[in-house]
Amino acid sequence: MSPTLSLLGVPDFPLVRPGDDVAEFLCDALAANGLKLTAGDVVVVAQKIVSKAEDRYVRLADVEVGDAAAELAQKVDKDPRLVELILRESNAVVQYRRGVLIVEHRLGFVLANAGIDRSNLPDWEKDPKVLMLPENPDRSAAQLRKALEAHCDGPIAVIINDSVGRAWRVGTIGMAIGTAGMDPIRNQVGEPDLYGRELEVTEIAVADELASAASTVMGQAAEACPVIVVRGANWSPSDEGSAKLIRSRETDLFR
């Protein structure tokens, strides 16, 4: 276990547009600031720049609203076009009330508005658009990791980070919606505690903890710091993706 964890915000990261190469942008920004990735680093990338590079924009003017979305939009007091997109991206509606719509995303995680976002997008007034989550965040993370490892001296991991709310708690935190190169969970079942008792259920959501830590440096508004290099983290190499973090319906007592 490393006694020190460093969170390095990558300076001078340019605005990302559809088709841009996020890995190339990151390598250029690191080089411009005399920095480089080293073995064991975890690169935490804001979901938004991945979605922008993958052109996950949808123009609201192009959305045709179905009956189910129109009815639900009245109940939650949201733009029917936005609700239509939320339903398209979701497996099920979990909870709703006026101003709030919580769904199970098609990838399995539960969050507000299926992760569809309108903040920090250009030309909102002239041509309203929203930004969807990446089609496959684990695949996006794996592609980014492969490109980045060509420029460093050993294995690294990549986390795609999104901001989510939490049941029973106020405020948003970072959550790993995509991972590559690391086991997102550290299973400590069977290990002794401080007094030698065997742990029976303890599993640490390492990827979520690192995503949340990185969010404190990324910020949520105009900070323009979408990539964080985490150094000194304790993680295990793995080809497993982020789906391991999602609790199954059979063990979810709150749905």
C-alpha positions in Angstrom: 0.0 0.0 0.0 1.5 3.3 -1.0 1.5 5.9 1.8 1.0 8.8 -0.7 -1.6 9.3 -3.4 -0.9 12.1 -6.0 -3.6 13.7 -8.2 -2.1 15.6 -11.1 -4.4 17.7 -13.2 -3.1 17.9 -16.8 -2.7 21.5 -17.7 -3.5 23.1 -21.1 -5.9 20.4 -22.2 -7.7 21.7 -25.4 -11.4 21.7 -26.0 -12.5 18.5 -27.6 -14.6 18.2 -30.7 -16.0 15.3 -32.6 -13.3 13.1 -34.2 -10.5 14.5 -32.0 -7.9 12.1 -30.6 -8.1 12.3 -26.8 -4.9 10.2 -26.4 -2.9 12.5 -28.7 -4.2 15.6 -26.9 -3.2 14.1 -23.6 0.3 13.2 -24.7 0.8 16.6 -26.2 -0.4 18.3 -23.0 1.9 16.2 -20.9 4.9 16.9 -23.1 4.2 20.6 -23.2 4.4 20.6 -19.4 7.5 18.4 -19.0 5.4 15.5 -17.7 5.1 11.8 -18.7 3.1 8.8 -17.7 4.9 6.1 -15.7 4.1 2.5 -14.9 1.3 2.2 -12.3 -0.4 5.5 -13.2 -4.2 5.6 -13.4 -5.5 8.1 -16.0 -8.9 9.3 -15.1 -10.8 10.9 -18.0 -14.0 12.9 -17.8 -16.8 11.2 -19.6 -17.7 14.4 -21.4 -14.6 14.7 -23.5 -14.9 11.0 -24.5 -18.5 11.6 -25.5 -17.5 14.7 -27.4 -14.7 13.0 -29.3 -17.1 10.1 -30.2 -19.7 12.7 -31.4 -22.4 11.5 -29.0 -24.3 14.8 -29.5 -28.0 14.7 -30.3 -29.9 17.8 -31.6 -33.1 18.2 -29.7 -34.7 19.5 -32.9 -34.2 16.0 -34.4 -35.9 14.1 -31.7 -39.4 12.6 -32.3 -41.3 12.3 -29.0 -43.4 9.1 -28.4 -46.5 8.9 -26.3 -44.7 7.4 -23.2 -42.1 10.2 -23.2 -44.8 12.9 -23.6 -46.8 11.5 -20.7 -43.7 11.1 -18.4 -42.4 14.6 -19.4 -45.6 16.1 -17.9 -45.1 14.3 -14.6 -41.4 15.2 -14.2 -41.7 18.7 -15.8 -38.9 18.1 -18.3 -38.5 18.7 -22.0 -40.3 15.9 -23.7 -37.4 15.5 -26.2 -35.0 15.0 -23.4 -37.3 12.5 -21.7 -37.6 10.6 -25.0 -33.8 10.3 -25.2 -33.6 9.2 -21.6 -36.1 6.4 -22.2 -34.2 5.3 -25.3 -31.0 5.0 -23.3 -32.6 3.2 -20.4 -33.7 -0.3 -19.4 -36.2 0.9 -16.9 -37.5 3.9 -14.9 -36.5 3.5 -11.3 -38.0 6.6 -9.6 -39.4 9.9 -10.6 -41.0 13.1 -9.3 -41.2 16.6 -10.5 -37.8 17.7 -11.6 -36.2 14.3 -11.1 -36.0 11.2 -13.3 -33.9 8.2 -12.1 -33.4 5.3 -14.5 -31.4 2.1 -15.0 -29.1 2.9 -18.0 -28.9 0.3 -20.7 -25.4 -0.4 -19.4 -26.8 -1.3 -16.0 -25.9 1.6 -13.7 -28.6 3.7 -12.0 -28.4 7.5 -12.3 -30.4 10.6 -13.2 -31.4 11.3 -16.8 -29.5 8.3 -18.1 -26.3 10.5 -17.8 -27.5 12.8 -20.6 -26.0 16.2 -20.0 -26.5 19.8 -21.2 -23.8 21.6 -19.3 -20.6 23.0 -20.8 -21.9 22.5 -24.4 -21.3 25.1 -27.1 -24.0 26.9 -29.1 -26.8 25.9 -26.8 -29.0 28.9 -27.5 -28.6 28.7 -31.3 -29.0 24.9 -31.7 -29.9 23.1 -28.5 -28.0 19.8 -28.2 -27.5 17.2 -25.4 -24.5 14.8 -24.9 -25.1 11.1 -24.4 -22.7 8.8 -22.5 -20.2 6.9 -24.6 -21.8 4.0 -26.5 -19.4 1.5 -24.7 -17.3 3.2 -22.0 -15.2 0.1 -21.3 -14.3 -0.1 -24.9 -13.5 3.6 -25.0 -11.3 3.2 -21.9 -9.5 0.2 -23.5 -8.8 2.1 -26.7 -7.4 5.0 -24.8 -5.2 2.8 -22.6 -3.7 1.0 -25.6 -2.8 4.4 -27.3 -1.4 5.8 -24.0 0.7 2.7 -23.1 2.7 3.2 -26.4 4.1 6.4 -24.8 5.0 5.2 -21.3 7.4 2.7 -19.6 4.9 0.2 -18.2 1.3 -0.8 -17.6 -1.2 1.9 -16.8 -5.0 1.8 -16.1 -7.7 4.1 -17.5 -11.0 5.2 -15.8 -13.8 7.1 -17.5 -15.4 9.2 -14.8 -18.9 10.6 -14.6 -20.6 12.6 -11.9 -23.6 11.0 -10.2 -25.9 11.6 -7.2 -26.3 9.1 -4.5 -29.3 7.7 -2.6 -29.6 9.2 0.9 -26.7 11.6 0.4 -26.7 15.2 -0.9 -24.2 16.2 -3.7 -22.5 14.5 -6.6 -19.3 12.4 -6.7 -17.3 10.8 -9.4 -18.1 7.2 -10.5 -16.3 4.9 -12.8 -18.5 4.2 -15.8 -15.7 2.6 -17.8 -12.4 1.0 -16.8 -9.5 -0.7 -18.6 -6.4 -2.4 -17.4 -7.4 -2.7 -13.7 -9.6 -4.8 -11.5 -12.3 -2.2 -10.4 -12.9 -4.0 -7.2 -10.4 -5.2 -4.5 -11.9 -8.3 -2.8 -10.7 -8.5 0.8 -12.9 -11.4 1.9 -10.8 -13.8 4.0 -8.2 -11.2 5.0 -7.7 -10.5 8.7 -8.8 -7.2 10.2 -6.7 -5.2 12.7 -7.6 -7.8 15.4 -7.2 -10.9 13.3 -10.9 -11.4 12.6 -11.5 -12.7 9.1 -13.3 -10.2 6.8 -16.5 -11.8 5.5 -18.0 -9.3 3.0 -15.5 -6.5 2.4 -15.0 -5.4 -1.2 -13.4 -2.1 -2.1 -14.7 -0.2 -5.2 -11.2 0.9 -6.1 -12.2 2.4 -9.5 -15.1 4.4 -7.9 -12.8 5.7 -5.1 -10.2 6.9 -7.6 -12.9 8.4 -9.8 -14.3 10.3 -6.9 -10.8 11.5 -5.8 -10.1 12.7 -9.3 -13.3 14.6 -9.4 -12.1 16.9 -6.6 -9.5 18.2 -9.0 -11.5 18.0 -12.2 -14.3 20.2 -10.9 -17.8 20.6 -12.3 -18.0 24.0 -13.8 -15.4 26.1 -15.7 -12.3 24.5 -14.3 -11.4 22.9 -17.7 -9.4 20.1 -16.2 -10.9 16.9 -17.7 -7.9 14.5 -17.3 -6.2 13.6 -14.0 -3.2 11.3 -13.6 -3.4 9.4 -10.3 0.0 8.2 -9.0 0.6 5.9 -6.0 -2.8 4.1 -6.1 -3.0 0.4 -5.1 -4.6 -1.4 -8.0 -4.4 -4.9 -9.6 -4.1 -5.5 -13.4 -7.1 -7.1 -15.0 -8.9 -7.2 -18.3 -12.3 -7.0 -16.5 -14.4 -3.9 -17.1 -16.6 -1.7 -15.0 -19.6 -4.0 -15.1 -18.2 -5.8 -12.1 -19.1 -2.7 -10.1 -22.9 -3.0 -10.8 -24.9 -4.8 -8.2 -27.2 -7.4 -9.7 -31.0 -7.0 -9.3 -31.1 -10.2 -7.2 -28.8 -8.6 -4.6 -30.2 -5.1 -4.8 -32.5 -4.6 -1.9 -33.6 -1.1 -3.0 -35.2 -1.8 -6.4 
